[in-house]
Amino acid sequence: QTGAVKVLSSHIKGGLSGHDVALILKGLTGMNRLLGIRSLIEAKKLKEDLTTEEVVKVLKGTGSSQTGAVKVLSSHIKGGLSGYDVELILNGLTGINRRLGINALKEANKYK
């Protein structure tokens, strides 16, 4: 299914919401979900201002690949995140993975 997302991404409309992405990636988990997210981003299909709720939907199921997914998605997340928003996005991450997630959001200038 990950390969199908990559092949079909050129035929998918742009400006996808987090809800759209979650539907396209339904059934993909872990690294496969991360690769699907990456394929859609590389094909420039995601909107640039995903809300916290949309990001949480996209991240659902990334498991051990959540940190990588946050890094990949960070440039597409709406700016001005509150501490609560950051907590929701990084939910489940601990230790170095949490630090890497925070750094990715910080480098993308996404939180206050």
C-alpha positions as a printed NumPy array, in Angstrom:
array([[ 0.   ,  0.   ,  0.   ],
       [ 2.902,  2.39 ,  0.691],
       [ 4.15 ,  1.922, -2.863],
       [ 0.652,  2.59 , -4.16 ],
       [ 0.531,  5.89 , -2.273],
       [ 3.834,  6.904, -3.857],
       [ 2.724,  5.932, -7.369],
       [-0.727,  7.486, -7.059],
       [ 0.38 , 10.665, -5.273],
       [ 0.928, 12.463, -8.573],
       [-2.759, 11.88 , -9.37 ],
       [-4.109, 13.097, -6.019],
       [-5.382, 16.66 , -5.686],
       [-3.275, 19.115, -3.732],
       [-4.213, 20.898, -0.525],
       [-5.059, 17.727,  1.378],
       [-6.301, 18.177,  4.929],
       [-5.166, 15.977,  7.788],
       [-8.485, 14.149,  7.559],
       [-7.86 , 13.419,  3.856],
       [-4.351, 12.16 ,  4.577],
       [-5.606,  9.93 ,  7.397],
       [-8.154,  8.382,  4.997],
       [-5.548,  7.815,  2.272],
       [-3.15 ,  6.203,  4.753],
       [-5.82 ,  4.167,  6.543],
       [-4.378,  0.782,  7.465],
       [-0.759,  1.895,  7.263],
       [ 1.211,  1.873, 10.515],
       [ 4.727,  2.535, 11.726],
       [ 7.375,  3.084,  9.076],
       [ 4.889,  2.397,  6.282],
       [ 2.701,  5.257,  7.489],
       [ 5.739,  7.542,  7.725],
       [ 6.7  ,  6.631,  4.153],
       [ 3.16 ,  7.366,  2.978],
       [ 3.242, 10.766,  4.684],
       [ 6.633, 11.484,  3.134],
       [ 5.387, 10.502, -0.338],
       [ 2.436, 12.874, -0.111],
       [ 4.659, 15.704,  1.129],
       [ 7.269, 15.133, -1.575],
       [ 4.478, 15.272, -4.162],
       [ 3.369, 18.594, -2.573],
       [-0.133, 17.344, -1.789],
       [-0.583, 18.538,  1.824],
       [-1.901, 21.942,  2.757],
       [ 0.604, 24.145,  4.545],
       [-1.365, 24.902,  7.703],
       [-2.523, 21.649,  9.284],
       [-4.255, 22.16 , 12.616],
       [-3.228, 20.274, 15.733],
       [-6.276, 18.015, 15.389],
       [-5.357, 17.211, 11.788],
       [-1.744, 16.454, 12.713],
       [-2.874, 14.108, 15.479],
       [-5.046, 12.214, 12.945],
       [-2.136, 11.902, 10.515],
       [ 0.248, 10.746, 13.263],
       [-2.145,  8.103, 14.591],
       [-0.575,  4.718, 13.983],
       [ 2.975,  5.938, 13.363],
       [ 4.13 ,  4.175, 16.545],
       [ 7.919,  4.086, 16.753],
       [ 8.087,  6.275, 13.62 ],
       [ 6.215,  9.166, 15.265],
       [ 9.343, 11.282, 15.754],
       [10.243, 10.96 , 12.085],
       [ 6.676, 11.773, 11.1  ],
       [ 6.684, 14.919, 13.266],
       [ 9.924, 16.009, 11.573],
       [ 8.484, 15.412,  8.107],
       [ 5.19 , 17.144,  8.913],
       [ 6.633, 20.088, 10.853],
       [ 6.745, 22.466,  7.882],
       [ 3.054, 21.768,  7.188],
       [ 1.787, 22.48 , 10.704],
       [ 0.011, 25.746, 11.441],
       [ 2.232, 28.093, 13.451],
       [ 1.56 , 29.521, 16.888],
       [ 1.157, 26.189, 18.665],
       [ 0.424, 26.382, 22.373],
       [ 2.068, 24.105, 24.914],
       [-1.123, 22.049, 24.901],
       [-0.925, 21.663, 21.106],
       [ 2.691, 20.525, 21.329],
       [ 1.695, 18.014, 24.024],
       [-1.043, 16.589, 21.783],
       [ 1.303, 16.279, 18.801],
       [ 4.081, 14.671, 20.846],
       [ 1.751, 12.451, 22.884],
       [ 3.452,  9.152, 23.591],
       [ 6.984, 10.359, 22.897],
       [ 9.486, 10.223, 25.742],
       [13.155, 10.881, 26.309],
       [15.29 , 11.654, 23.283],
       [12.385, 11.093, 20.892],
       [10.366, 13.771, 22.664],
       [13.349, 16.131, 22.554],
       [13.758, 15.486, 18.81 ],
       [10.059, 16.19 , 18.254],
       [10.285, 19.449, 20.197],
       [13.376, 20.433, 18.221],
       [11.644, 19.72 , 14.912],
       [ 8.71 , 21.962, 15.862],
       [11.061, 24.629, 17.194],
       [13.223, 24.62 , 14.049],
       [10.069, 25.014, 11.937],
       [ 9.034, 27.998, 14.148],
       [ 5.708, 26.385, 15.01 ],
       [ 5.225, 27.099, 18.683],
       [ 5.092, 30.216, 20.839]])
